[in-house]
Amino acid sequence: MSSREEQVLRAAKEVAVKFIEVGRVSPSNFPEIFRNIYEAIDRAAGKTKDNESAAAKKKKS
């Protein structure tokens, strides 16, 4: 597991725990909700990385 994957997983766990604490997630819908949280964070982290690499390419030009 890469460092990025670990960071995404850690962030998803933190968000899921907060949702559990406020009663937004129950055991019956946890798998679906966790998958959605993980994928949203993964997409957001990927977009950030893509934006940074695009900015770095522009500086080189």
N, CA, C and O atoms as a CHARMM CRD file, in Angstrom:
* protein
*
  244
    1    1 MET  N      0.85700  -1.17700   0.00000 PROA 1      0.00000
    2    1 MET  CA     0.00000   0.00000   0.00000 PROA 1      0.00000
    3    1 MET  C      0.90000   1.23700   0.00000 PROA 1      0.00000
    4    1 MET  O      1.81400   1.35700   0.81600 PROA 1      0.00000
    5    2 SER  N      0.62600   2.14300  -0.92100 PROA 2      0.00000
    6    2 SER  CA     1.43500   3.35700  -1.02800 PROA 2      0.00000
    7    2 SER  C      1.07900   4.34200   0.08900 PROA 2      0.00000
    8    2 SER  O      0.05600   4.21500   0.76100 PROA 2      0.00000
    9    3 SER  N      1.94900   5.30900   0.25600 PROA 3      0.00000
   10    3 SER  CA     1.72200   6.34000   1.26600 PROA 3      0.00000
   11    3 SER  C      0.42000   7.09500   0.98600 PROA 3      0.00000
   12    3 SER  O     -0.33800   7.40500   1.90400 PROA 3      0.00000
   13    4 ARG  N      0.17500   7.38300  -0.28600 PROA 4      0.00000
   14    4 ARG  CA    -1.05800   8.09100  -0.65600 PROA 4      0.00000
   15    4 ARG  C     -2.28200   7.26800  -0.28800 PROA 4      0.00000
   16    4 ARG  O     -3.24500   7.79900   0.26500 PROA 4      0.00000
   17    5 GLU  N     -2.25200   5.97200  -0.59200 PROA 5      0.00000
   18    5 GLU  CA    -3.38500   5.10000  -0.26300 PROA 5      0.00000
   19    5 GLU  C     -3.61100   5.05400   1.24300 PROA 5      0.00000
   20    5 GLU  O     -4.75200   5.06100   1.70600 PROA 5      0.00000
   21    6 GLU  N     -2.52000   5.00700   2.00700 PROA 6      0.00000
   22    6 GLU  CA    -2.64100   4.99700   3.46800 PROA 6      0.00000
   23    6 GLU  C     -3.26500   6.29400   3.96700 PROA 6      0.00000
   24    6 GLU  O     -4.10600   6.27500   4.86500 PROA 6      0.00000
   25    7 GLN  N     -2.86100   7.40900   3.39300 PROA 7      0.00000
   26    7 GLN  CA    -3.42000   8.69800   3.80200 PROA 7      0.00000
   27    7 GLN  C     -4.90300   8.79600   3.46500 PROA 7      0.00000
   28    7 GLN  O     -5.69300   9.31200   4.25600 PROA 7      0.00000
   29    8 VAL  N     -5.27500   8.30100   2.29500 PROA 8      0.00000
   30    8 VAL  CA    -6.69200   8.31700   1.89700 PROA 8      0.00000
   31    8 VAL  C     -7.49600   7.43000   2.84100 PROA 8      0.00000
   32    8 VAL  O     -8.57600   7.81600   3.28800 PROA 8      0.00000
   33    9 LEU  N     -6.97600   6.24700   3.14500 PROA 9      0.00000
   34    9 LEU  CA    -7.66800   5.33100   4.04800 PROA 9      0.00000
   35    9 LEU  C     -7.81300   5.94700   5.43800 PROA 9      0.00000
   36    9 LEU  O     -8.87500   5.84900   6.05300 PROA 9      0.00000
   37   10 ARG  N     -6.75500   6.57700   5.93100 PROA 10     0.00000
   38   10 ARG  CA    -6.79200   7.20600   7.25700 PROA 10     0.00000
   39   10 ARG  C     -7.83900   8.32400   7.29000 PROA 10     0.00000
   40   10 ARG  O     -8.60600   8.42900   8.24600 PROA 10     0.00000
   41   11 ALA  N     -7.86800   9.14500   6.25900 PROA 11     0.00000
   42   11 ALA  CA    -8.84700  10.23400   6.19900 PROA 11     0.00000
   43   11 ALA  C    -10.27200   9.68400   6.12100 PROA 11     0.00000
   44   11 ALA  O    -11.17800  10.20400   6.77300 PROA 11     0.00000
   45   12 ALA  N    -10.46700   8.63500   5.32700 PROA 12     0.00000
   46   12 ALA  CA   -11.79600   8.02600   5.20700 PROA 12     0.00000
   47   12 ALA  C    -12.25300   7.45000   6.54400 PROA 12     0.00000
   48   12 ALA  O    -13.42400   7.56000   6.90700 PROA 12     0.00000
   49   13 LYS  N    -11.32700   6.83900   7.26900 PROA 13     0.00000
   50   13 LYS  CA   -11.67200   6.30100   8.59300 PROA 13     0.00000
   51   13 LYS  C    -12.10800   7.41900   9.52800 PROA 13     0.00000
   52   13 LYS  O    -13.09500   7.27900  10.25000 PROA 13     0.00000
   53   14 GLU  N    -11.37200   8.53400   9.51800 PROA 14     0.00000
   54   14 GLU  CA   -11.71500   9.65200  10.40100 PROA 14     0.00000
   55   14 GLU  C    -13.09800  10.21100  10.08000 PROA 14     0.00000
   56   14 GLU  O    -13.87900  10.49900  10.98700 PROA 14     0.00000
   57   15 VAL  N    -13.39900  10.36300   8.80500 PROA 15     0.00000
   58   15 VAL  CA   -14.71000  10.87500   8.40200 PROA 15     0.00000
   59   15 VAL  C    -15.80200   9.88600   8.80200 PROA 15     0.00000
   60   15 VAL  O    -16.84900  10.28600   9.31200 PROA 15     0.00000
   61   16 ALA  N    -15.56000   8.59500   8.57300 PROA 16     0.00000
   62   16 ALA  CA   -16.54900   7.57300   8.93000 PROA 16     0.00000
   63   16 ALA  C    -16.81500   7.56900  10.43200 PROA 16     0.00000
   64   16 ALA  O    -17.96200   7.44800  10.86300 PROA 16     0.00000
   65   17 VAL  N    -15.76100   7.70200  11.22400 PROA 17     0.00000
   66   17 VAL  CA   -15.92500   7.73400  12.68700 PROA 17     0.00000
   67   17 VAL  C    -16.78300   8.93000  13.09200 PROA 17     0.00000
   68   17 VAL  O    -17.66300   8.80300  13.94300 PROA 17     0.00000
   69   18 LYS  N    -16.53200  10.08000  12.49100 PROA 18     0.00000
   70   18 LYS  CA   -17.34200  11.26600  12.80600 PROA 18     0.00000
   71   18 LYS  C    -18.80800  11.03500  12.43800 PROA 18     0.00000
   72   18 LYS  O    -19.70500  11.40500  13.19600 PROA 18     0.00000
   73   19 PHE  N    -19.05100  10.42800  11.27900 PROA 19     0.00000
   74   19 PHE  CA   -20.42300  10.13700  10.88200 PROA 19     0.00000
   75   19 PHE  C    -21.08800   9.16500  11.85400 PROA 19     0.00000
   76   19 PHE  O    -22.27200   9.30900  12.15900 PROA 19     0.00000
   77   20 ILE  N    -20.34600   8.18800  12.33500 PROA 20     0.00000
   78   20 ILE  CA   -20.88900   7.23900  13.30900 PROA 20     0.00000
   79   20 ILE  C    -21.23400   7.97200  14.60000 PROA 20     0.00000
   80   20 ILE  O    -22.29300   7.74300  15.18500 PROA 20     0.00000
   81   21 GLU  N    -20.33700   8.85900  15.04700 PROA 21     0.00000
   82   21 GLU  CA   -20.55600   9.59900  16.29300 PROA 21     0.00000
   83   21 GLU  C    -21.81300  10.45700  16.24800 PROA 21     0.00000
   84   21 GLU  O    -22.49500  10.60800  17.26100 PROA 21     0.00000
   85   22 VAL  N    -22.12400  11.01400  15.09700 PROA 22     0.00000
   86   22 VAL  CA   -23.31100  11.87400  15.00100 PROA 22     0.00000
   87   22 VAL  C    -24.54700  11.11700  14.53800 PROA 22     0.00000
   88   22 VAL  O    -25.61200  11.71000  14.36200 PROA 22     0.00000
   89   23 GLY  N    -24.40900   9.80600  14.34000 PROA 23     0.00000
   90   23 GLY  CA   -25.55600   8.97400  14.00400 PROA 23     0.00000
   91   23 GLY  C    -25.94000   8.95900  12.53600 PROA 23     0.00000
   92   23 GLY  O    -27.04600   8.54200  12.19500 PROA 23     0.00000
   93   24 ARG  N    -25.04500   9.40700  11.65700 PROA 24     0.00000
   94   24 ARG  CA   -25.35400   9.42700  10.21900 PROA 24     0.00000
   95   24 ARG  C    -25.08200   8.08700   9.54300 PROA 24     0.00000
   96   24 ARG  O    -25.54800   7.84300   8.43000 PROA 24     0.00000
   97   25 VAL  N    -24.32500   7.21600  10.22100 PROA 25     0.00000
   98   25 VAL  CA   -23.98200   5.90700   9.65600 PROA 25     0.00000
   99   25 VAL  C    -24.37300   4.83600  10.65900 PROA 25     0.00000
  100   25 VAL  O    -24.10100   4.95600  11.85300 PROA 25     0.00000
  101   26 SER  N    -25.01300   3.78800  10.15900 PROA 26     0.00000
  102   26 SER  CA   -25.36700   2.64900  11.00400 PROA 26     0.00000
  103   26 SER  C    -24.63100   1.41900  10.48400 PROA 26     0.00000
  104   26 SER  O    -24.11600   1.43200   9.36600 PROA 26     0.00000
  105   27 PRO  N    -24.57700   0.35800  11.28700 PROA 27     0.00000
  106   27 PRO  CA   -23.89200  -0.85800  10.82900 PROA 27     0.00000
  107   27 PRO  C    -24.45700  -1.41200   9.52100 PROA 27     0.00000
  108   27 PRO  O    -23.72700  -2.01000   8.73000 PROA 27     0.00000
  109   28 SER  N    -25.73900  -1.21400   9.29800 PROA 28     0.00000
  110   28 SER  CA   -26.34500  -1.77900   8.08400 PROA 28     0.00000
  111   28 SER  C    -25.91100  -1.05800   6.80800 PROA 28     0.00000
  112   28 SER  O    -25.83800  -1.67600   5.74600 PROA 28     0.00000
  113   29 ASN  N    -25.62300   0.23500   6.90200 PROA 29     0.00000
  114   29 ASN  CA   -25.21600   0.94900   5.68600 PROA 29     0.00000
  115   29 ASN  C    -23.74200   1.34200   5.68700 PROA 29     0.00000
  116   29 ASN  O    -23.29600   2.06400   4.79500 PROA 29     0.00000
  117   30 PHE  N    -22.98200   0.87500   6.67500 PROA 30     0.00000
  118   30 PHE  CA   -21.56800   1.24600   6.77100 PROA 30     0.00000
  119   30 PHE  C    -20.75200   0.89700   5.52700 PROA 30     0.00000
  120   30 PHE  O    -20.02600   1.76000   5.03300 PROA 30     0.00000
  121   31 PRO  N    -20.83700  -0.33600   4.99400 PROA 31     0.00000
  122   31 PRO  CA   -19.98700  -0.66300   3.83200 PROA 31     0.00000
  123   31 PRO  C    -20.19100   0.28200   2.64000 PROA 31     0.00000
  124   31 PRO  O    -19.22700   0.72000   2.01200 PROA 31     0.00000
  125   32 GLU  N    -21.43700   0.58300   2.34500 PROA 32     0.00000
  126   32 GLU  CA   -21.72000   1.47000   1.21200 PROA 32     0.00000
  127   32 GLU  C    -21.23100   2.89000   1.49000 PROA 32     0.00000
  128   32 GLU  O    -20.61000   3.52000   0.63400 PROA 32     0.00000
  129   33 ILE  N    -21.51500   3.38400   2.69000 PROA 33     0.00000
  130   33 ILE  CA   -21.12400   4.74500   3.04900 PROA 33     0.00000
  131   33 ILE  C    -19.60600   4.87400   3.07600 PROA 33     0.00000
  132   33 ILE  O    -19.06100   5.85500   2.57000 PROA 33     0.00000
  133   34 PHE  N    -18.91000   3.88700   3.66600 PROA 34     0.00000
  134   34 PHE  CA   -17.45100   3.95800   3.73900 PROA 34     0.00000
  135   34 PHE  C    -16.84900   3.96600   2.33500 PROA 34     0.00000
  136   34 PHE  O    -15.91900   4.72600   2.06500 PROA 34     0.00000
  137   35 ARG  N    -17.36600   3.13500   1.45200 PROA 35     0.00000
  138   35 ARG  CA   -16.86900   3.09400   0.07400 PROA 35     0.00000
  139   35 ARG  C    -17.04200   4.45700  -0.59100 PROA 35     0.00000
  140   35 ARG  O    -16.14100   4.93300  -1.28200 PROA 35     0.00000
  141   36 ASN  N    -18.19500   5.08000  -0.38500 PROA 36     0.00000
  142   36 ASN  CA   -18.44100   6.40800  -0.96400 PROA 36     0.00000
  143   36 ASN  C    -17.48300   7.45600  -0.40400 PROA 36     0.00000
  144   36 ASN  O    -16.95900   8.28700  -1.14500 PROA 36     0.00000
  145   37 ILE  N    -17.25900   7.40900   0.91000 PROA 37     0.00000
  146   37 ILE  CA   -16.33100   8.34600   1.54700 PROA 37     0.00000
  147   37 ILE  C    -14.92800   8.15200   0.98500 PROA 37     0.00000
  148   37 ILE  O    -14.26400   9.11500   0.60300 PROA 37     0.00000
  149   38 TYR  N    -14.48400   6.89700   0.93600 PROA 38     0.00000
  150   38 TYR  CA   -13.13300   6.58500   0.45300 PROA 38     0.00000
  151   38 TYR  C    -12.95100   7.06100  -0.98400 PROA 38     0.00000
  152   38 TYR  O    -11.95000   7.70000  -1.30800 PROA 38     0.00000
  153   39 GLU  N    -13.91100   6.75300  -1.83900 PROA 39     0.00000
  154   39 GLU  CA   -13.79600   7.12800  -3.24900 PROA 39     0.00000
  155   39 GLU  C    -13.80500   8.64400  -3.42800 PROA 39     0.00000
  156   39 GLU  O    -13.09100   9.16700  -4.28400 PROA 39     0.00000
  157   40 ALA  N    -14.59800   9.35100  -2.63600 PROA 40     0.00000
  158   40 ALA  CA   -14.64100  10.81300  -2.73600 PROA 40     0.00000
  159   40 ALA  C    -13.30500  11.42500  -2.32800 PROA 40     0.00000
  160   40 ALA  O    -12.80900  12.33800  -2.98700 PROA 40     0.00000
  161   41 ILE  N    -12.73000  10.92500  -1.24800 PROA 41     0.00000
  162   41 ILE  CA   -11.43300  11.43700  -0.79600 PROA 41     0.00000
  163   41 ILE  C    -10.34900  11.07400  -1.79600 PROA 41     0.00000
  164   41 ILE  O     -9.47000  11.88700  -2.08000 PROA 41     0.00000
  165   42 ASP  N    -10.40500   9.86400  -2.33100 PROA 42     0.00000
  166   42 ASP  CA    -9.41500   9.42300  -3.31500 PROA 42     0.00000
  167   42 ASP  C     -9.47400  10.29800  -4.56600 PROA 42     0.00000
  168   42 ASP  O     -8.43600  10.70400  -5.08900 PROA 42     0.00000
  169   43 ARG  N    -10.68100  10.59000  -5.04400 PROA 43     0.00000
  170   43 ARG  CA   -10.82500  11.46000  -6.22000 PROA 43     0.00000
  171   43 ARG  C    -10.29800  12.86000  -5.92500 PROA 43     0.00000
  172   43 ARG  O     -9.59200  13.45100  -6.74300 PROA 43     0.00000
  173   44 ALA  N    -10.64300  13.38500  -4.75600 PROA 44     0.00000
  174   44 ALA  CA   -10.19500  14.73400  -4.39700 PROA 44     0.00000
  175   44 ALA  C     -8.67600  14.79100  -4.28400 PROA 44     0.00000
  176   44 ALA  O     -8.05800  15.75400  -4.73800 PROA 44     0.00000
  177   45 ALA  N     -8.08100  13.78800  -3.69600 PROA 45     0.00000
  178   45 ALA  CA    -6.61800  13.74900  -3.56200 PROA 45     0.00000
  179   45 ALA  C     -5.96500  13.60000  -4.92400 PROA 45     0.00000
  180   45 ALA  O     -4.90800  14.18100  -5.16800 PROA 45     0.00000
  181   46 GLY  N     -6.56900  12.84300  -5.80100 PROA 46     0.00000
  182   46 GLY  CA    -6.03400  12.67700  -7.15000 PROA 46     0.00000
  183   46 GLY  C     -6.10200  13.95900  -7.95100 PROA 46     0.00000
  184   46 GLY  O     -5.17100  14.28500  -8.68800 PROA 46     0.00000
  185   47 LYS  N     -7.19900  14.68800  -7.81300 PROA 47     0.00000
  186   47 LYS  CA    -7.34400  15.95500  -8.52600 PROA 47     0.00000
  187   47 LYS  C     -6.30700  16.95200  -8.04400 PROA 47     0.00000
  188   47 LYS  O     -5.73500  17.69500  -8.84200 PROA 47     0.00000
  189   48 THR  N     -6.06200  16.96900  -6.74000 PROA 48     0.00000
  190   48 THR  CA    -5.06500  17.87400  -6.18700 PROA 48     0.00000
  191   48 THR  C     -3.69600  17.54700  -6.75700 PROA 48     0.00000
  192   48 THR  O     -2.95300  18.44200  -7.15800 PROA 48     0.00000
  193   49 LYS  N     -3.36600  16.27000  -6.79200 PROA 49     0.00000
  194   49 LYS  CA    -2.07000  15.85300  -7.31400 PROA 49     0.00000
  195   49 LYS  C     -1.96400  16.18600  -8.79700 PROA 49     0.00000
  196   49 LYS  O     -0.91500  16.64700  -9.24700 PROA 49     0.00000
  197   50 ASP  N     -3.02500  15.96400  -9.56400 PROA 50     0.00000
  198   50 ASP  CA    -3.02800  16.29300 -10.98500 PROA 50     0.00000
  199   50 ASP  C     -2.83900  17.79300 -11.19200 PROA 50     0.00000
  200   50 ASP  O     -2.10600  18.20900 -12.08900 PROA 50     0.00000
  201   51 ASN  N     -3.49400  18.60200 -10.37200 PROA 51     0.00000
  202   51 ASN  CA    -3.37200  20.05400 -10.48900 PROA 51     0.00000
  203   51 ASN  C     -1.95600  20.51200 -10.17300 PROA 51     0.00000
  204   51 ASN  O     -1.43600  21.41400 -10.82900 PROA 51     0.00000
  205   52 GLU  N     -1.32300  19.89500  -9.16800 PROA 52     0.00000
  206   52 GLU  CA     0.04000  20.25600  -8.80600 PROA 52     0.00000
  207   52 GLU  C      1.01100  19.90100  -9.92300 PROA 52     0.00000
  208   52 GLU  O      1.90100  20.69000 -10.24000 PROA 52     0.00000
  209   53 SER  N      0.85300  18.72600 -10.52100 PROA 53     0.00000
  210   53 SER  CA     1.76200  18.33000 -11.59200 PROA 53     0.00000
  211   53 SER  C      1.54300  19.18900 -12.83200 PROA 53     0.00000
  212   53 SER  O      2.50200  19.48300 -13.54600 PROA 53     0.00000
  213   54 ALA  N      0.31300  19.59600 -13.10300 PROA 54     0.00000
  214   54 ALA  CA     0.04200  20.47800 -14.23800 PROA 54     0.00000
  215   54 ALA  C      0.68200  21.84300 -14.00700 PROA 54     0.00000
  216   54 ALA  O      1.23000  22.43600 -14.93600 PROA 54     0.00000
  217   55 ALA  N      0.61600  22.34100 -12.78400 PROA 55     0.00000
  218   55 ALA  CA     1.22900  23.62800 -12.46000 PROA 55     0.00000
  219   55 ALA  C      2.74800  23.54300 -12.58900 PROA 55     0.00000
  220   55 ALA  O      3.38500  24.48600 -13.05800 PROA 55     0.00000
  221   56 ALA  N      3.32600  22.42400 -12.17700 PROA 56     0.00000
  222   56 ALA  CA     4.77200  22.24000 -12.29000 PROA 56     0.00000
  223   56 ALA  C      5.19800  22.20100 -13.75500 PROA 56     0.00000
  224   56 ALA  O      6.24800  22.73900 -14.10600 PROA 56     0.00000
  225   57 LYS  N      4.40100  21.57600 -14.60500 PROA 57     0.00000
  226   57 LYS  CA     4.71200  21.52000 -16.03900 PROA 57     0.00000
  227   57 LYS  C      4.65900  22.91100 -16.66000 PROA 57     0.00000
  228   57 LYS  O      5.47200  23.24000 -17.52300 PROA 57     0.00000
  229   58 LYS  N      3.69600  23.73400 -16.21900 PROA 58     0.00000
  230   58 LYS  CA     3.57800  25.09000 -16.75400 PROA 58     0.00000
  231   58 LYS  C      4.79400  25.92900 -16.38100 PROA 58     0.00000
  232   58 LYS  O      5.25700  26.74100 -17.18200 PROA 58     0.00000
  233   59 LYS  N      5.31800  25.73700 -15.16000 PROA 59     0.00000
  234   59 LYS  CA     6.48800  26.49100 -14.72000 PROA 59     0.00000
  235   59 LYS  C      7.70700  26.14600 -15.56200 PROA 59     0.00000
  236   59 LYS  O      8.53300  27.01500 -15.84200 PROA 59     0.00000
  237   60 LYS  N      7.82800  24.88700 -15.96800 PROA 60     0.00000
  238   60 LYS  CA     8.96900  24.45100 -16.77200 PROA 60     0.00000
  239   60 LYS  C      8.92400  25.04400 -18.17200 PROA 60     0.00000
  240   60 LYS  O      9.96500  25.22800 -18.80200 PROA 60     0.00000
  241   61 SER  N      7.73800  25.34100 -18.65600 PROA 61     0.00000
  242   61 SER  CA     7.58100  25.84900 -20.03800 PROA 61     0.00000
  243   61 SER  C      8.01300  27.28000 -20.17100 PROA 61     0.00000
  244   61 SER  O      7.94300  27.84800 -21.26100 PROA 61     0.00000
